[in-house]
Structures are given as C-alpha cells and as structure tokens.
Amino acid sequence: MCVQFAQKAVIEWQGRLLLIKKSGEDPHQPGRWELPGGRMKTSDQSPDEALVREIREEVGLEVRPGRPLALWSWQLDGEQTPTVVAVARLCTASDDRVDMSGNDKQDFIEKYGWFEREEVLGLNLIPSARDAIETVLASL
C-alpha cells in the first residue's frame, strides 16, 4: 500500500475562513469546496516548507504554519491509488489578498471564497474532509 502525506491550511482573516472550490473538470471532486493545500511532492522540503509552497501556488498568500487541528485520510478513486493522510494546520496569513494566477491547472481550482464559520458546513464540501472541517471549526 502506498501512502502519501498532505497538508491543508486553515487560514482565518477577520473571522472568515478561506476555502477553494474544485472546478467541474476535477476528476475526483468536481464542484466541491475544501481547504487549500496539497500533497507533499518531494522529500527535500520540510512539512512547513511544503505547506508554504502549496499555499503560495494555490492562492498566492504567504503563511506561517502553526499547530495541527485535525487529521484524516482518504483514498483516491481507481485501482492501485495511494491512501492520502492529511493534517489541517492553523496558518497565519500576511494579508487576505488572494492571487490564483500561480496555481497549477492540474489542481483544478475554480475559485476561492472567504466564509463565515456558520456558512462553511452548508457548502458542498469534499465528503472525506467534512468531519475534519467540523473538528477545525470546533477548535477555532
């Protein structure tokens, strides 16, 4: 069994949380919302460096990774796919000006949104992340 590690950033700005929405072309979770972040691609970066890179690429924000808030796992669709173990980490952002011009087309990110905590669970969230996001909201 192959296991990959992923990190998701919990970025709060003036009481609102940043989430990203997968495009309709996403092969796994089309049209669903999630926390920004992703899988570690190389072993030459520390977990902090990898998370900072992912957030910079996806939403153009500079963040300082903090404590873990939730842990979960999922398996991608298809045979012989890896199990992904993920951690959501509280991150401090330098500002709230999202810039998605640097994101990779293969991430299938359609848009972003800043949401009040009460709005988050009403979104069409990725099912495997819903419990983790509930845990995140309870710990903020």
ZADREN-916091 format. One record per residue (C-alpha): x, y, z; chain. Coordinates in steps of 0.02 Angstrom, whole numbers, plus 32768, in hexadecimal, padded with zeros to 4 digits. Each point is the difference from the previous one (the first is absolute). Layout:
! residues N
{px X | py Y | pz Z | cadena A}
...
! end
This chain:
! residues 140
{px 8000 | py 8000 | pz 8000 | cadena A}
{px 8041 | py 80AB | pz 7FD0 | cadena A}
{px 7FE3 | py 8090 | pz 8079 | cadena A}
{px 8014 | py 80B8 | pz 7FDA | cadena A}
{px 7FFF | py 8092 | pz 807A | cadena A}
{px 7F9A | py 809E | pz 7FE4 | cadena A}
{px 7FE8 | py 80A1 | pz 8060 | cadena A}
{px 7F6F | py 8079 | pz 7FFA | cadena A}
{px 8007 | py 80B3 | pz 803F | cadena A}
{px 7F7E | py 8049 | pz 8074 | cadena A}
{px 800F | py 80B9 | pz 7FD8 | cadena A}
{px 7F90 | py 8076 | pz 805F | cadena A}
{px 7FF5 | py 80BA | pz 7FDB | cadena A}
{px 7F8E | py 8072 | pz 8063 | cadena A}
{px 7F94 | py 7F6D | pz 8036 | cadena A}
{px 7FEF | py 7FB3 | pz 7F54 | cadena A}
{px 804F | py 7F5F | pz 7FBE | cadena A}
{px 804F | py 7FE9 | pz 7F55 | cadena A}
{px 7FC4 | py 7F6E | pz 7F97 | cadena A}
{px 801C | py 7FD1 | pz 7F4B | cadena A}
{px 7F87 | py 7FB2 | pz 7F85 | cadena A}
{px 802F | py 7F75 | pz 7F88 | cadena A}
{px 7FCD | py 801C | pz 7F4B | cadena A}
{px 7F85 | py 7F93 | pz 7FA3 | cadena A}
{px 8094 | py 7FB1 | pz 7FA6 | cadena A}
{px 804C | py 7FBA | pz 80A1 | cadena A}
{px 8004 | py 7F42 | pz 7FE9 | cadena A}
{px 7FE5 | py 7FDB | pz 80BA | cadena A}
{px 7F97 | py 8088 | pz 8053 | cadena A}
{px 7FB1 | py 8072 | pz 7F7C | cadena A}
{px 7FA9 | py 809A | pz 8043 | cadena A}
{px 802B | py 7FDF | pz 80B6 | cadena A}
{px 8050 | py 8073 | pz 8080 | cadena A}
{px 8098 | py 7FDB | pz 806C | cadena A}
{px 808D | py 804F | pz 8061 | cadena A}
{px 8095 | py 8038 | pz 7F96 | cadena A}
{px 809C | py 7F95 | pz 8003 | cadena A}
{px 803B | py 7F5D | pz 7FB7 | cadena A}
{px 806D | py 7F68 | pz 8001 | cadena A}
{px 80BB | py 8008 | pz 801E | cadena A}
{px 8058 | py 7FED | pz 7F5A | cadena A}
{px 80B5 | py 7FEA | pz 8034 | cadena A}
{px 805F | py 7FC6 | pz 8098 | cadena A}
{px 807B | py 8091 | pz 7FF6 | cadena A}
{px 7F85 | py 8079 | pz 8051 | cadena A}
{px 7FCC | py 8004 | pz 80B6 | cadena A}
{px 7F45 | py 7FF4 | pz 8023 | cadena A}
{px 7FFE | py 80BB | pz 8025 | cadena A}
{px 8059 | py 802A | pz 7F5C | cadena A}
{px 7F8B | py 7F90 | pz 7F9D | cadena A}
{px 7F64 | py 8050 | pz 804B | cadena A}
{px 8042 | py 80B1 | pz 7FE2 | cadena A}
{px 8025 | py 7FD0 | pz 7F4A | cadena A}
{px 7F54 | py 7FB2 | pz 7FE4 | cadena A}
{px 7FA4 | py 8098 | pz 8045 | cadena A}
{px 806C | py 8078 | pz 7F9C | cadena A}
{px 7FDD | py 7F9C | pz 7F60 | cadena A}
{px 7F45 | py 7FEA | pz 801D | cadena A}
{px 7FC9 | py 80A7 | pz 8048 | cadena A}
{px 8099 | py 8071 | pz 7FFD | cadena A}
{px 8003 | py 801E | pz 80BB | cadena A}
{px 8098 | py 7FFC | pz 8070 | cadena A}
{px 7FDA | py 7F9A | pz 809C | cadena A}
{px 8055 | py 7FCA | pz 809E | cadena A}
{px 7FCD | py 7F4C | pz 802A | cadena A}
{px 7FC6 | py 7FDF | pz 80B0 | cadena A}
{px 7FB5 | py 7F76 | pz 8068 | cadena A}
{px 7F9F | py 7F6C | pz 7FBB | cadena A}
{px 7F43 | py 8005 | pz 8017 | cadena A}
{px 7FC1 | py 7F61 | pz 7FAC | cadena A}
{px 803E | py 7F5F | pz 7FB1 | cadena A}
{px 7FA7 | py 7F93 | pz 7F7F | cadena A}
{px 801F | py 7F8F | pz 7F6B | cadena A}
{px 7FB3 | py 7FD2 | pz 7F59 | cadena A}
{px 8024 | py 7F96 | pz 7F69 | cadena A}
{px 7FFB | py 8045 | pz 7F50 | cadena A}
{px 7F8C | py 7FAD | pz 7F84 | cadena A}
{px 8042 | py 7F72 | pz 7F97 | cadena A}
{px 8066 | py 7F65 | pz 8016 | cadena A}
{px 80AD | py 8006 | pz 804B | cadena A}
{px 7FEC | py 80B2 | pz 803E | cadena A}
{px 8055 | py 8041 | pz 809B | cadena A}
{px 7FB1 | py 801D | pz 80A8 | cadena A}
{px 8017 | py 80B6 | pz 802F | cadena A}
{px 8017 | py 8030 | pz 80B7 | cadena A}
{px 7FDE | py 80B7 | pz 801D | cadena A}
{px 8012 | py 807D | pz 808B | cadena A}
{px 7FA8 | py 80A9 | pz 800A | cadena A}
{px 8071 | py 8082 | pz 804E | cadena A}
{px 7FD6 | py 80AC | pz 8042 | cadena A}
{px 8060 | py 807E | pz 7F96 | cadena A}
{px 801C | py 80B9 | pz 8015 | cadena A}
{px 7FF6 | py 8065 | pz 7F5F | cadena A}
{px 8055 | py 80A6 | pz 7FDE | cadena A}
{px 7F60 | py 8045 | pz 7FAF | cadena A}
{px 7F60 | py 7FC8 | pz 7FA9 | cadena A}
{px 8029 | py 802C | pz 7F4B | cadena A}
{px 7FED | py 7F5C | pz 7FA4 | cadena A}
{px 805A | py 7FEE | pz 7F59 | cadena A}
{px 7FDA | py 7F60 | pz 7FA3 | cadena A}
{px 806C | py 8029 | pz 7F67 | cadena A}
{px 8089 | py 7F88 | pz 8039 | cadena A}
{px 7F98 | py 7F66 | pz 801C | cadena A}
{px 801D | py 7F62 | pz 7F9D | cadena A}
{px 7F77 | py 7FD4 | pz 7F82 | cadena A}
{px 800A | py 7F4C | pz 803E | cadena A}
{px 7FC3 | py 8039 | pz 80AC | cadena A}
{px 7F58 | py 8027 | pz 7FAD | cadena A}
{px 7FDC | py 8097 | pz 806E | cadena A}
{px 7F6F | py 8066 | pz 7FBD | cadena A}
{px 7FF1 | py 8089 | pz 8084 | cadena A}
{px 8018 | py 802D | pz 80B6 | cadena A}
{px 7F91 | py 8049 | pz 8086 | cadena A}
{px 800C | py 804B | pz 80AD | cadena A}
{px 7F73 | py 7FB7 | pz 806B | cadena A}
{px 7FB7 | py 8022 | pz 80AB | cadena A}
{px 8014 | py 7F67 | pz 8070 | cadena A}
{px 7F43 | py 7FE6 | pz 7FFF | cadena A}
{px 8000 | py 7FF5 | pz 7F41 | cadena A}
{px 8087 | py 7F7D | pz 7FEA | cadena A}
{px 7F9E | py 7F62 | pz 8027 | cadena A}
{px 7F77 | py 8037 | pz 7F88 | cadena A}
{px 8079 | py 7FF9 | pz 7F6E | cadena A}
{px 8013 | py 7F6B | pz 7F8C | cadena A}
{px 809C | py 7FC1 | pz 805A | cadena A}
{px 806C | py 7F6D | pz 7FCD | cadena A}
{px 7FAD | py 7F73 | pz 8063 | cadena A}
{px 80A1 | py 7FB4 | pz 8044 | cadena A}
{px 8031 | py 80AA | pz 8048 | cadena A}
{px 7F58 | py 802E | pz 804F | cadena A}
{px 8023 | py 7FB3 | pz 80AC | cadena A}
{px 80AE | py 804F | pz 8003 | cadena A}
{px 7FB7 | py 80AA | pz 7FD4 | cadena A}
{px 7F7F | py 7FEC | pz 808B | cadena A}
{px 808F | py 7FDB | pz 8078 | cadena A}
{px 805D | py 809A | pz 7FC0 | cadena A}
{px 7F69 | py 8070 | pz 801B | cadena A}
{px 7FE6 | py 7FBC | pz 80B1 | cadena A}
{px 80B6 | py 8023 | pz 802D | cadena A}
{px 8008 | py 80B5 | pz 7FC1 | cadena A}
! end
